[in-house]
Amino acid sequence: MAKKRIYLDWNATAPLLDEARDALVDALSLLGNPSSVHSEGRAARAMVEKARRQVAALVGAEPSHVTFTSCATEAANHVLTPDFRMGRAPLSVARLYVSAIEHPAIREGGRFDRERVTEIPVEASGVVDLKSLETLLASHPQDAGPPLIAIMLVNNETGIIQPVSEASAIVHAHGGLLVVDAVQAAGRIAIDMATLGADFLILSAHKIGGPKGAGALVSRGETLMPVPLIRGGGQEKGHRAGTENVAAIVGFGAAAHWMAEGLDERNAAIGALRDRLEGGMRASAPDVVIHGEAEKRVVNTCFFTLPELKAETGQIAFDLEGLALSAGAACSSGKVGQSHVLTAMGRDAKTGGLRISLGFSTTEDEIERAIEIFMRIAARRKVSGRAA
Ligand code: PLP
């Protein structure tokens, strides 16, 4: 009998939680359009609003500050724009500053022209360089409009937790606005918008056990908002037109609700498995480099380089052995690009990195088998003297 595959690519997408699936399937039977005033419409509206409360609760926000989108990428394109409104008055943002390790959803700069996007360097450790942020913002021409800054809370490749509240103090001292991509942080660390000092937060349902096809932009208030990306029927209080994907939103809400409970217990279990994995990896290949291991990381992520094993070759080798993991940055074509995160950290990006990411249903047995697979691939690399 073929061995069961091992899925350790939770940062790419998490399995759908039973609770999210049940809520989603039930919501598929809802007939009404949430914008309709009749009973059927109101029933659908009630489900969307419940989900809004659940998503808001996960990040310590007001439900009325949650705008549902189709994914985190859409939320990023919505908020990364030179054009905001403060109430009814237009407000122009002069320049976008993005950390060098942002996900492409952010790094592409949304609705900004390329020449109006500046990169904030990171330190060799993989942590955003706050001194550089301070220097960059000190020379920002304020008369052209405030700066918009995007810094992620948890990096998707290394798992390193970024110093967002410290960054927020710098950003606000320079009159800027801070957008925080919390896609990889949600459900993994406690998030409170006010403590973080984020003006906007970006979330994705499918990274927390919800369905693919739902995301959110969470704002600090309701007065300052980006000019909508999608205009039309005025849904989502005019911030995002188009009939809501009720079932996906309901599934998102159920996943957020589930994730908001039991964080410490979950992290203790996942962290123990990740430590066991990294211990096993080090024992079988002492030359393995685990990126960011000295930094504060989320407990589910292990991003490593095995010298002499190219990431793309490694990814295939692991896949053939029955283990699903990621190699650096994978684009939609499935091709593996060089990791811009390793490049930003000044590390050898040619060999690239492999990312193992765990989740709430990862088992001890899977980790023991993953260690055995790792051992075989590491040994093969040495025997052949070239990449496995
Ligand atoms: N931001 C981060 C850090 C991510 O890891 C991802 C997905 O990989 C995204 C944004 C984009 O999320 P979505 O698939 O919902 O557009």
Residues whose N, C-alpha, C, O or C-beta is under 5 A from the ligand:
A	BS01	PLP	N11 A12 C71 A72 T73 H103 A105 V154 N156 D181 V183 Q184 S204 G215
